[in-house]
């Protein structure tokens, strides 16, 4: 989904601009005495608090921290860009203490997004079913016809609870607004997932993409069975529009999406010992293969951009420029489209070209077909797998990370 970048990155950008303004004309940072006796950490009190590579405004952004994360305080500085005190919380890592409180508890943080055991998704997502559905600051406002906002059909919200007021059921959103319960449907998310490949496993995979595809005992021979949609097959050979499977049976090539080995990107190091990470997205097949060095380690079906000029997934070699635990996505500023959309906290987002990236898509289960506005849609399980695979890794307690010059960033090739 090619989209306007959500508030998480906007916040980091705004803080950087504010830091530059505050720091204009200020002197270089000066070291201050240590924090109060008994301090073991600084607890982040603002969501998506930005972290910088130096104690001054305009320094490189490293990422953002989640509210509740506790970080060590190694040193304190007064410097431009922070109206309070800069805290050094790691090697070349600093944040402004106006986003924190000193704590006697040890450093700690949670993994983001946080997913409960057995769940697919980090939140209870839902979609508005009726255009113009109203939200209310309190259920009583429903009866007074005093609404807070109106949502379009298909808009995504996160639910945090439910209640009944004067006999009318309501759901409560993460933003503490109320909606009639019969105006939303819960998102289930696809249970589809790709295939992990071991060191000795060949990349011989194909997924059935046509319903009731037929398996033949030989090429154009007797039908032995019907294959299930997205069933994984292992391919031995291809000949004249047919695939021979490793069990000796055959299937028409047109009925599957096939993963095939690919040469490493031109932008990757030529060193044969290189073991960096890269991702190959084959738009014609709607197949993604993840590599470490020259070895394929994971393969799956995806949904890239629709075949329209404004929706095509940008081809070429790219590098991840940011990884986010979640990001709001919408096209509400567009007035040249037939319909608008808005989604809260889409999880496991990895932007590689502008606002085009890899991310979970919990609103459809049609992987293997073009579906998006430009991004590479992944099932929730696959999005999480690839988020953990790519570089740089998102540290515990962080909600976003920007690659730095001295850290590798995964290559994404779209072809």
KOLLO-160644 format. One record per residue: residue in one letter; z, x, y of N, C-alpha, C in turn. Coordinates in steps of 0.001 Angstrom, whole numbers, padded with zeros to 6 digits, always signed. Layout:
! KOLLO-160644
AZXYZXYZXY
...
END
This chain:
! KOLLO-160644
X+000000+000856-001186+000000+000000+000000+000000+000888+001230
X-001104+000894+001997-001153+001654+003222-000482+000850+004322
X+000566+001376+004920+001421+000528+005737+001933+001259+006961
X+002502+000466+007853+003291+001048+008949+004556+001625+008358
X+004888+002857+008738+006072+003512+008193+007321+002826+008710
X+008267+002596+007816+009435+001785+008116+010490+002461+008957
X+011587+001755+009182+012643+002200+010102+013298+003512+009721
X+013329+003865+008433+014019+005091+008018+013417+006300+008707
X+012067+006405+008664+011423+007534+009314+011404+007358+010821
X+011268+006118+011270+011296+005878+012711+012612+006333+013304
X+013713+006075+012579+015038+006494+013039+015091+008004+013191
X+014598+008723+012170+014628+010179+012237+013809+010683+013415
X+012653+010044+013653+011820+010455+014766+012477+010184+016103
X+013106+009023+016239+013762+008690+017497+014919+009629+017789
X+015671+009961+016729+016792+010877+016947+016292+012239+017402
X+015158+012680+016838+014600+013956+017251+014221+013923+018724
X+013567+012837+019159+013188+012723+020560+014414+012694+021461
X+015447+011957+021019+016672+011902+021809+017309+013281+021908
X+017265+014000+020791+017858+015343+020787+017139+016245+021775
X+015809+016135+021827+015059+016958+022755+015452+016642+024198
X+015632+015343+024482+015987+014940+025839+017361+015463+026228
X+018320+015305+025287+019679+015753+025579+019736+017258+025744
X+018892+017954+024927+018985+019400+024903+018234+020107+026011
X+017489+019361+026828+016695+019999+027862+017592+020810+028794
X+017277+022069+028937+017998+022914+029861+019343+023403+029356
X+019737+023019+028122+021040+023437+027609+020963+024857+027065
X+022120+025474+026870+022167+026837+026380+022116+026865+024863
X+022025+028070+024335+021985+028250+022889+023312+027802+022265
X+023302+027412+020981+024534+026951+020327+025619+028034+020334
X+026870+027583+020476+028014+028495+020423+028960+028023+019321
X+029522+028980+018590+030404+028652+017476+031745+028148+018000
X+032294+027129+017338+033564+026526+017732+034621+026770+016659
X+035885+026514+016958+036938+026653+015948+036686+025699+014772
X+037298+025946+013639+037111+025091+012461+037635+023678+012708
X+037303+022739+011835+037755+021350+011987+039261+021242+011810
X+039849+020073+012076+041302+019895+011959+041825+020280+010566
X+043061+020760+010545+043688+021128+009279+043691+019944+008316
X+043361+020216+007063+043322+019169+006047+041942+018573+005842
X+040996+018953+006694+039629+018440+006547+038955+019082+005340
X+038458+018261+004420+037727+018770+003259+036246+018412+003317
X+035908+017470+004175+034507+017049+004278+034315+016249+005549
X+033057+015917+005828+032715+014970+006888+031981+013811+006224
X+032465+012590+006467+031847+011421+005854+030849+010789+006817
X+029649+010567+006318+028586+009969+007126+028890+008484+007337
X+028873+008034+008591+029211+006641+008901+027997+005837+009359
X+026873+006485+009614+025650+005799+010025+024587+005947+008945
X+023916+004845+008621+022864+004894+007609+021730+005808+008055
X+021205+006557+007106+020045+007418+007338+020270+008403+008475
X+021425+009060+008441+021754+010075+009438+020844+011288+009265
X+020192+011743+010344+019251+012863+010222+019960+014208+010106
X+019332+015104+009349+019841+016452+009179+018744+017426+009623
X+019169+018499+010296+018223+019423+010905+018431+020838+010369
X+017407+021676+010598+017450+023046+010098+018153+024024+011001
X+018608+023572+012175+019326+024428+013116+020167+023526+014024
X+021234+024084+014640+022114+023263+015495+021562+023109+016908
X+020398+022491+017004+019798+022260+018316+018753+021150+018213
X+018528+020485+019326+017515+019460+019368+016134+020056+019152
X+015287+019317+018470+013939+019785+018218+013811+020670+017001
X+014905+020962+016298+014826+021751+015072+014128+020942+013979
X+013647+021625+012981+012941+020962+011889+013845+019944+011215
X+013302+018764+010932+014054+017746+010206+014043+018081+008719
X+015205+018065+008101+015301+018323+006663+015265+017034+005860
X+015863+015970+006412+015940+014706+005697+016985+013817+006327
X+017414+012812+005582+018443+011884+006065+019480+011654+004977
X+020704+011335+005420+021827+011114+004519+022231+009643+004514
X+022724+009201+003380+023188+007818+003242+024583+007661+003825
X+024849+006466+004354+026201+006156+004791+027154+006289+003598
X+028305+006915+003815+029288+007096+002756+029219+008450+002073
X+028139+009182+002289+028029+010529+001725+029024+011451+002428
X+029712+012269+001648+030644+013247+002224+030082+014649+002010
X+030006+015403+003093+029398+016735+003057+030435+017780+003461
X+030281+019004+002959+031223+020060+003351+030998+020461+004802
X+032056+020907+005459+031944+021400+006829+032171+022900+006787
X+031075+023651+006926+031164+025102+006825+031433+025770+008171
X+030961+025133+009230+031178+025683+010577+030853+024585+011594
X+031300+024809+012835+031059+023851+013916+030440+024586+015102
X+029484+023910+015760+028791+024516+016896+028647+023485+018021
X+028663+024002+019237+028247+023184+020365+026860+023670+020751
X+025935+022704+020847+024565+023098+021155+023741+021937+021642
X+022547+022205+022132+021678+021163+022675+021256+020179+021597
X+021117+018915+022006+020626+017902+021076+021697+017062+020443
X+022976+017386+020690+024078+016608+020118+025152+016451+021191
X+025484+015224+021535+026495+014986+022563+027895+015286+022057
X+028040+015473+020730+029315+015860+020151+029266+017304+019700
X+029496+017488+018394+029532+018827+017818+028573+018888+016640
X+027823+019986+016548+026990+020210+015375+027861+020700+014220
X+027690+020091+013049+028391+020531+011848+027398+021223+010924
X+027759+022421+010504+026953+023071+009478+027450+022586+008126
X+026549+021957+007354+026950+021324+006095+026282+021981+004890
X+025514+023020+005136+024848+023753+004072+024101+024910+004679
X+023425+025661+003837+022653+026778+004355+021509+026235+005218
X+021504+026590+006476+020489+026118+007424+020374+024601+007412
X+021506+023921+007357+021530+022459+007360+022628+021986+008307
X+022249+021153+009293+023175+020743+010342+023004+019260+010655
X+024118+018616+011024+024051+017251+011524+025029+017103+012680
X+024784+016098+013499+025629+015855+014662+026845+015033+014250
X+028041+015453+014666+029255+014796+014179+029458+013398+014751
X+028627+012962+015698+028780+011587+016174+028354+010588+015091
X+027750+011089+014009+027381+010229+012871+028394+010344+011724
X+029514+011026+011965+030444+011306+010871+031891+011090+011296
X+032775+011098+010294+034217+011143+010499+034790+012199+009561
X+035750+012982+010054+036378+013979+009183+037168+013276+008083
X+037174+013886+006904+037816+013272+005741+038625+014315+004984
X+039726+013854+004385+040542+014721+003532+040055+014681+002085
X+039022+013920+001819+038482+013806+000455+037397+014863+000246
X+037148+015250-000988+036148+016293-001254+034726+015788-001044
X+033772+016684-000865+032373+016273-000717+031909+015481-001945
X+031102+014459-001706+030590+013626-002800+029465+012759-002270
X+028626+012281-003162+027531+011395-002777+026945+010719-003987
X+026245+009628-003758+025599+008892-004833+024104+009180-004851
X+023520+008925-006002+022081+009048-006121+021420+007823-005480
X+020353+008067-004748+019629+006973-004106+018152+007027-004491
X+017554+005841-004798+018212+004547-004916+019159+004520-006110
X+020175+003681-006029+021132+003532-007118+020751+002306-007943
X+020567+002517-009246+020139+001433-010133+021198+001229-011210
X+021656+000000-011354+022664-000305-012372+022071-000123-013757
X+022877+000305-014733+022379+000479-016104+021703-000788-016617
X+020512-000623-017165+019775-001754-017707+018880-002466-016715
X+019026-002162-015414+018203-002812-014397+016935-002001-014134
X+015902-002690-013659+014665-002031-013269+014691-001578-011817
X+015374-002360-010989+015282-002186-009545+016660-002002-008909
X+016708-001352-007750+018009-001103-007111+018587-002306-006374
X+017772-003337-006112+018236-004504-005373+017746-005780-006042
X+018311-006889-005602+017857-008211-006035+016796-008665-005038
X+015551-008369-005352+014445-008700-004457+013993-010137-004677
X+013491-010747-003604+012961-012110-003696+011829-012269-002695
X+011002-013294-002928+009863-013560-002053+009942-014967-001493
X+009596-015090-000228+009547-016397+000431+008367-017173-000131
X+008578-018439-000460+007530-019241-001095+006749-020108-000130
X+007306-020402+001035+006675-021328+001971+006519-020684+003340
X+005311-020770+003882+005074-020203+005208+005945-020913+006252
X+006554-020127+007128+007416-020687+008164+008839-020946+007717
X+009218-020404+006550+010596-020581+006075+011579-020014+007098
X+012621-020770+007382+013565-020383+008426+014776-019653+007867
X+015273-018717+008653+016529-018037+008341+017573-018490+009357
X+018842-018442+008927+019938-018927+009768+021069-017903+009798
X+021702-017773+010963+022833-016862+011087+024036-017374+010295
X+024132-018690+010120+025196-019318+009333+024632-020603+008739
X+025057-020971+007522+024524-022201+006925+024675-023442+007810
X+025731-023497+008628+025920-024667+009487+024780-024823+010491
X+024113-023699+010837+023010-023773+011792+021827-024550+011225
X+021751-024614+009909+020670-025365+009255+020716-026836+009679
X+021892-027395+009732+022037-028812+010062+021852-029083+011554
X+022055-028036+012369+021830-028173+013812+020406-027787+014195
X+019612-027384+013195+018222-026946+013405+018154-025777+014391
X+019138-024892+014293+019159-023692+015131+018884-022485+014233
X+017628-022098+014134+017270-021027+013205+017167-019684+013921
X+017326-018631+013129+017308-017271+013666+015886-016726+013726
X+015121-016921+012633+013744-016427+012577+012966-017231+011549
X+011645-017063+011542+010775-017716+010561+010011-016648+009792
X+009905-016822+008481+009262-015850+007614+007976-016414+007034
X+007014-015548+006812+005750-015956+006213+005845-016037+004700
X+004980-016817+004110+004932-016910+002652+004614-015544+002059
X+005366-015160+001041+005172-013861+000408+005995-012738+000999
X+006660-012971+002133+007513-011928+002704+008637-011622+001713
X+008973-010337+001597+010003-009921+000666+011344-009718+001345
X+012397-010191+000721+013759-010008+001236+014645-009511+000106
X+015790-008961+000481+016789-008528-000489+017961-009488-000411
X+018373-009993-001572+019458-010965-001619+020781-010267-001932
X+021837-010730-001253+023156-010144-001484+024169-011167-001962
X+023768-012436-002064+024703-013450-002527+024118-014839-002388
X+024926-015826-002739+024508-017225-002614+025731-018092-002330
X+025490-019253-001762+026575-020166-001444+026028-021581-001339
X+026918-022552-001374+026554-023950-001165+027335-024447+000040
X+026610-025008+001006+027257-025499+002228+026852-026957+002434
X+027849-027850+002437+027595-029286+002580+026542-029773+001593
X+026626-029252+000370+025742-029702-000692+024387-029023-000747
X+024085-028136+000200+022784-027458+000235+022962-026007-000242
X+022238-025606-001294+022329-024219-001769+021591-023253-000832
X+022215-022140-000543+021611-021092+000279+021719-019752-000448
X+020789-018855-000141+020928-017454-000529+021207-016656+000738
X+021975-015592+000584+022286-014697+001702+021489-013415+001531
X+020879-012943+002590+020081-011730+002519+020929-010499+002843
X+020371-009356+002565+021043-008097+002870+021330-007978+004366
X+020552-008640+005192+020736-008604+006638+021654-009720+007126
X+022372-010334+006188+023376-011349+006494+022780-012593+007152
X+021601-012968+006693+020973-014218+007105+020912-015149+005909
X+020818-016447+006186+020833-017446+005119+019491-018177+005058
X+019042-018424+003815+017784-019125+003562+018057-020188+002505
X+017422-021351+002651+017534-022355+001592+017117-021737+000266
X+017915-021952-000763+017669-021307-002045+016332-021704-002653
X+015866-022922-002373+014607-023359-002973+013379-022821-002234
X+013602-021972-001229+012495-021395-000476+012195-019954-000881
X+012853-019468-001934+012589-018108-002406+012432-018107-003925
X+011698-017108-004417+011617-016868-005862+012016-015420-006119
X+012748-015209-007174+013240-013872-007488+012121-012995-008056
X+012146-011729-007669+011196-010763-008207+011735-010215-009523
X+010871-010134-010498+011301-009626-011801+010968-008146-011959
X+009808-007725-011476+009378-006346-011673+008784-006151-013045
X+007738-005366-013133+007064-005128-014404+007861-004166-015276
X+007920-004459-016557+008562-003556-017504+007622-002505-018061
X+006389-002490-017573+005418-001501-018059+005879-000088-017724
X+005552+000843-018612+005831+002249-018319+004813+003136-019010
X+004598+004305-018424+003632+005253-018943+004159+006041-020128
X+003446+007133-020436+003720+007926-021633+004092+009345-021236
X+005271+009799-021676+005673+011190-021480+005048+012037-022581
X+004564+013221-022211+003876+014103-023152+004702+015362-023390
X+004923+015680-024647+005635+016897-025011+004725+018108-024964
X+005283+019306-025152+004491+020539-025056+003307+020590-026016
X+003410+019931-027155+002329+019982-028150+001472+018720-028154
X+001750+017776-027276+001009+016511-027283-000304+016652-026521
X-001415+016245-027131-002693+016278-026401-002797+015109-025430
X-003612+015281-024402-003874+014185-023474-005053+013382-024033
X-004740+012531-025002-005778+011756-025699-005560+010254-025524
X-004963+009863-024405-004496+008489-024232-005559+007570-023627
X-005500+006319-024033-006281+005254-023409-005462+003975-023479
X-005592+003151-022442-004886+001866-022399-005906+000733-022447
X-005618-000270-023239-006489-001433-023315-006370-002232-022017
X-007496-002478-021353-007484-003187-020067-008215-004532-020117
X-008769-004875-021270-009448-006159-021427-008689-007005-022438
X-008379-008228-022072-007657-009110-022985-008492-009368-024238
X-007812-009401-025373-008453-009670-026667-009538-008656-027010
X-009367-007427-026521-010308-006369-026899-010281-006187-028421
X-011413-005881-028977-011541-005808-030430-011521-004371-030936
X-010811-004168-032007-010806-002895-032725-011727-003050-033936
X-012667-002100-034095-013669-002179-035160-013416-001093-036198
X-013791-001392-037443-013602-000394-038496-014553+000790-038331
X-015698+000542-037692-016627+001607-037329-017383+001149-036083
X-018171+002005-035498-018881+001643-034287-019763+000420-034521
X-019498-000656-033761-020223-001932-033879-020050-002576-035245
X-019009-002155-035964-018779-002700-037302-017837-003886-037298
X-017281-004169-038446-016395-005313-038621-015148-005175-037751
X-014707-006306-037176-013498-006327-036359-012287-006348-037270
X-011383-005409-037058-010179-005336-037891-008978-006018-037239
X-008962-006039-035892-007848-006697-035203-008157-006811-033728
X-007316-007539-033012-007385-007635-031556-006292-006755-030954
X-006661-005970-029974-005690-005086-029321-004954-005830-028220
X-003698-005469-028018-002908-006064-026955-003236-005466-025607
X-003084-006264-024556-003334-005771-023212-002377-004621-022891
X-002926-003526-022422-002218-002279-022073-001630-001576-023291
X-002095-001928-024471-001704-001189-025676-002188+000251-025540
X-001355+001197-025960-001717+002606-025876-002472+003008-027136
X-003647+003618-026937-004468+004108-028033-004626+005615-027905
X-004912+006264-029043-005141+007702-029048-006585+007967-029447
X-007289+008715-028598-008731+008877-028730-009084+010212-029386
X-009996+010139-030360-010501+011352-031010-011813+011804-030400
X-012713+010827-030109-014048+011196-029641-014670+010015-028906
X-015738+010306-028166-016486+009278-027451-017964+009432-027757
X-018641+008311-028026-020064+008374-028359-020744+007056-028014
X-021764+007144-027174-022641+006014-026856-021893+004713-026536
X-020939+004817-025601-020239+003626-025158-019110+003176-026057
X-018736+004009-027014-017641+003686-027929-016659+004842-027974
X-015399+004521-028282-014371+005531-028498-013916+005476-029955
X-013885+006637-030583-013304+006729-031919-011830+007073-031760
X-010975+006286-032385-009542+006504-032286-009069+007424-033393
X-007875+007966-033226-007386+008956-034189-007126+008370-035571
X-007037+007034-035656-006855+006417-036980-008183+006058-037629
X-009315+006482-037019-010625+006243-037598-011293+004953-037151
X-010599+004097-036416-011204+002862-035917-011895+003126-034579
X-012595+002079-034063-013395+002231-032853-013128+001097-031878
X-013315+001375-030587-013211+000365-029541-014261+000668-028481
X-014778-000387-027831-015758-000169-026764-015109+000551-025587
X-015843+001502-025032-015327+002283-023921-014985+001398-022724
X-015746+000337-022507-015536-000526-021354-014222-001291-021413
X-013606-001328-022596-012390-002123-022778-011107-001349-022505
X-011238-000079-022110-010034+000746-021920-010120+001550-020636
X-008955+002026-020203-008853+003048-019158-008376+004314-019850
X-009082+005396-019633-008810+006619-020392-008278+007726-019502
X-007279+008435-020004-006758+009630-019339-007406+010853-019969
X-008004+011691-019144-008665+012895-019650-008184+014118-018876
X-008154+015281-019531-007681+016501-018866-008524+016824-017636
X-007863+017422-016642-008525+017764-015390-008116+019168-014966
X-009035+019853-014285-008730+021178-013759-007731+021065-012618
X-006907+022099-012442-005934+022073-011356-006643+022006-010007
X-005982+021457-008985-006611+021319-007660-006992+022667-007062
X-007988+022647-006185-008421+023872-005524-007319+024457-004652
X-006440+023589-004113-005377+024073-003235-004191+024645-003995
X-004205+024543-005317-003127+025112-006134-003332+026618-006278
X-002251+027374-006449-002396+028823-006654-003268+029139-007864
X-004013+030253-007786-004883+030665-008890-004118+031378-009996
X-002881+031765-009719-002060+032478-010694-001959+031677-011994
X-002393+032241-013129-002326+031496-014395-000908+031174-014833
X+000087+031863-014266+001489+031610-014614+002126+030539-013734
X+001372+030027-012766+001914+029013-011859+002341+027782-012637
X+003537+027284-012346+004082+026107-013026+004495+025035-012023
X+003802+024991-010918+004087+023970-009918+003662+022582-010384
X+004058+021573-009613+003772+020193-009998+002599+019636-009186
X+001764+018852-009849+000673+018177-009167+000324+016897-009912
X-000298+016003-009179-000619+014682-009707-002100+014416-009501
X-002752+013929-010549-004169+013582-010497-004308+012066-010601
X-004949+011448-009606-005166+010003-009595-006666+009749-009722
X-007063+009157-010833-008459+008829-011098-008683+007368-010707
X-009331+007150-009556-009504+005794-009045-010392+004962-009950
X-011446+005545-010496-012365+004779-011337-011685+004266-012597
X-010739+005033-013133-010022+004630-014342-008705+003929-014028
X-008201+004073-012798-006874+003575-012438-005799+004223-013320
X-005955+005525-013499-005050+006311-014336-004492+007464-013519
X-003207+007701-013678-002525+008838-013048-002010+009762-014133
X-002218+011066-013929-001681+012079-014842-000879+013082-014022
X+000345+013351-014438+001202+014333-013778+001177+015628-014571
X+001067+016743-013853+000957+018065-014482+002055+018988-013975
X+002458+019886-014856+003243+021049-014466+002414+022259-014849
X+001920+022971-013833+000942+024014-014116-000329+023370-014661
X-000767+023822-015835-001972+023265-016454-001648+022298-017582
X-000380+021955-017754-000003+021075-018862+000298+019677-018360
X-000363+018689-018946-000078+017289-018627+001269+016909-019230
X+002137+016294-018418+003478+015946-018892+003736+014440-018856
X+002871+013688-018170+003088+012245-018056+001775+011594-017649
X+001507+010395-018176+000297+009661-017821+000599+008168-017805
X-000065+007454-016900+000190+006017-016786-000949+005318-016063
X-000893+003992-016073-001808+003162-015298-001220+002908-013915
X-002086+002801-012920-001663+002546-011548-002538+001447-010950
X-002208+001067-009732-003066+000192-008936-003277+000856-007589
X-004494+001343-007345-004815+001968-006067-005371+000906-005121
X-005877+001355-003964-006357+000437-002945-007571-000365-003383
X-007646-001575-002881-008791-002429-003172-010074-001776-002649
X-011194-002178-003211-012489-001607-002829-012993-002224-001533
X-012246-002001-000467-012613-002446+000873-012438-001255+001812
X-013242-001162+002856-013156+000004+003751-011747+000275+004274
X-010986-000782+004590-009656-000586+005173-008560-000455+004123
X-008917-000553+002842-007909-000526+001790-008085+000620+000793
X-009152+001372+000887-009403+002450-000061-008284+003493-000005
X-007835+003927-001159-006888+005047-001216-007626+006317-000812
X-007118+007078+000148-007850+008255+000647-008029+009322-000426
X-009285+009671-000687-009573+010689-001703-009409+012086-001127
X-009243+013048-002021-009057+014428-001614-007750+014988-002139
X-007443+016206-001715-006202+016871-002109-005196+016785-000964
X-004015+016302-001288-002957+016111-000306-001670+016738-000840
X-000715+016908+000039+000634+017307-000384+001635+016276+000120
X+002661+016032-000693+003713+015128-000239+004273+015643+001073
X+004374+014747+002060+004952+015184+003331+006345+014605+003548
X+006731+013611+002736+008097+013100+002771+008345+012297+001508
X+009578+012318+001040+010037+011467-000062+011205+010632+000459
X+011153+009324+000180+012188+008410+000652+012729+007593-000508
X+014038+007428-000525+014639+006576-001544+014095+005163-001446
X+013823+004722-000229+013264+003393+000001+012675+003361+001405
X+011768+002420+001629+011142+002286+002935+010707+000846+003140
X+010969+000294+004334+010419-001006+004693+008911-000854+004885
X+008160-001851+004475+006708-001815+004615+006218-003143+005171
X+005310-003073+006133+004727-004301+006668+003444-003982+007423
X+002719-005037+007755+001545-004906+008623+001629-005918+009760
X+002841-006155+010233+003080-007203+011218+002412-006925+012561
X+002062-005668+012804+001400-005360+014070-000104-005633+014010
X-000616-005964+012812-002048-006198+012643-002384-007646+012956
X-003361-007851+013834-003845-009204+014113-005289-009386+013671
X-005816-008393+012922-007196-008455+012448-007268-008678+010942
X-006158-009159+010353-006118-009401+008915-005881-010885+008656
X-006274-011322+007449-006151-012745+007123-004711-013162+006907
X-003873-012216+006486-002464-012532+006290-001612-011296+006482
X-000396-011508+006933+000549-010408+007118+001552-010378+005981
X+002186-009230+005817+003220-009092+004803+004366-008265+005364
X+005527-008407+004761+006700-007610+005138+007589-007499+003904
X+007974-006285+003580+008783-006015+002394+009951-005120+002776
X+011132-005465+002312+012327-004668+002585+012561-003630+001495
X+012840-002423+001918+013332-001356+001044+012553-001218-000267
X+011267-000984-000152+010468-000648-001328+010986+000689-001859
X+011313+000779-003159+011963+002000-003656+010992+003086-004132
X+011522+004304-004173+010847+005481-004711+009498+005706-004035
X+009570+005991-002734+008367+006132-001914+008075+007614-001682
X+006803+007984-001865+006377+009369-001655+005051+009345-000888
X+005133+009630+000408+003928+009595+001226+003184+010929+001104
X+001855+010827+000925+001056+012048+000795-000048+012142+001847
X-000423+011019+002477-001440+011048+003520-001141+009922+004484
X-000565+010287+005648-000166+009255+006588+000789+008272+005935
X+000454+006981+006018+001286+005945+005422+000786+005527+004052
X-000005+006373+003412-000437+006137+002034+000407+006990+001103
X+000918+006365+000061+001803+007108-000830+001915+006475-002196
X+002773+007077-002986+003150+006560-004303+004428+005761-004123
X+004517+004585-004735+005764+003832-004659+005798+002744-005715
X+006994+002232-005961+007154+001124-006902+006539-000138-006306
X+005921-000938-007163+005412-002255-006774+006046-003275-007708
X+006985-004051-007167+007706-005035-007980+007135-006440-007796
X+006033-006546-007060+005451-007853-006753+004243-008195-007624
X+003823-007291-008504+002740-007641-009425+002890-006863-010728
X+002158-007305-011727+002160-006668-013045+000719-006526-013509
X-000099-005923-012640-001532-005819-012905-001981-004366-012853
X-001130-003476-013348-001443-002051-013313-002641-001767-014214
X-003539-000934-013679-004820-000719-014333-005957-001375-013573
X-005611-002078-012469-006614-002711-011609-006272-002425-010148
X-007318-002303-009324-007105-002081-007894-006374-003273-007292
X-005358-002987-006500-004507-004087-006039-003936-003866-004643
X-003849-002623-004174-003019-002311-003013-003807-002287-001714
X-003070-002025-000621-003663-001858+000700-004007-000390+000970
X-003897+000470-000028-004227+001882+000134-003303+002825-000597
X-002078+002384-000866-001138+003220-001608-001443+003197-003103
X-000728+004017-003838-000821+004036-005294+000389+003272-005827
X+000159+002044-006278+001224+001210-006832+001600+001688-008224
X+002902+001741-008480+003442+002139-009780+004432+001082-010256
X+004563+000958-011572+005636+000110-012085+006971+000730-011699
X+008041-000065-011638+009342+000512-011244+009758+001711-012081
X+009596+001621-013393+010005+002751-014245+009160+003990-013954
X+007847+003797-013782+006976+004941-013513+007248+005539-012139
X+007526+004690-011157+007829+005193-009817+009070+006072-009844
X+010065+005640-010588+011308+006409-010692+011068+007725-011428
X+010279+007683-012505+009969+008888-013269+009270+009916-012398
X+008259+009489-011648+007503+010417-010820+008307+010898-009623
X+009177+010056-009085+010039+010462-007978+010949+011609-008419
X+011456+011517-009635+012323+012579-010152+011534+013830-010532
X+010238+013668-010812+009393+014781-011251+008899+015631-010087
X+008554+015009-008970+007885+015716-007888+008845+016601-007100
X+008221+017470-006302+008964+018419-005457+008680+018152-003985
X+009715+018332-003143+011082+018743-003443+011906+017596-004018
X+012944+017948-004756+013847+016941-005317+014722+016372-004208
X+015049+015087-004318+015944+014446-003348+017384+014703-003777
X+018161+015453-002976+019542+015750-003373+020411+014499-003407
X+021495+014577-004148+022471+013493-004198+023019+013216-002799
X+023085+011946-002436+023599+011555-001137+022545+011474-000049
X+021340+011948-000329+020259+011904+000649+019433+010637+000446
X+018797+010161+001539+017877+009032+001436+016442+009429+001753
X+016235+010627+002278+014889+011127+002538+014927+012637+002574
X+013790+013255+002227+013677+014704+002316+012269+015067+002747
X+012198+016017+003695+010927+016540+004164+010718+017932+003553
X+009574+018200+002965+009314+019563+002477+009375+020564+003622
X+009859+021754+003323+009961+022830+004303+008985+023943+003937
X+008672+024828+004891+007707+025891+004608+008050+026753+003396
X+009352+026920+003126+009751+027785+002015+010042+026995+000733
X+009706+025690+000721+009918+024908-000493+008606+024293-000925
X+008344+024227-002230+007066+023671-002692+007018+022159-002504
X+005827+021657-002292+005593+020202-002226+004494+019860-003208
X+004718+018840-003996+003773+018448-005028+002416+018084-004430
X+001368+018525-005081-000010+018197-004681-000396+016867-005306
X-001048+016018-004524-001586+014748-005035-003096+014766-004809
X-003841+014747-005893-005300+014706-005790-005781+013310-006175
X-006541+012710-005279-007130+011391-005542-008639+011598-005631
X-009219+011114-006713-010661+011329-006906-011317+010086-007514
END
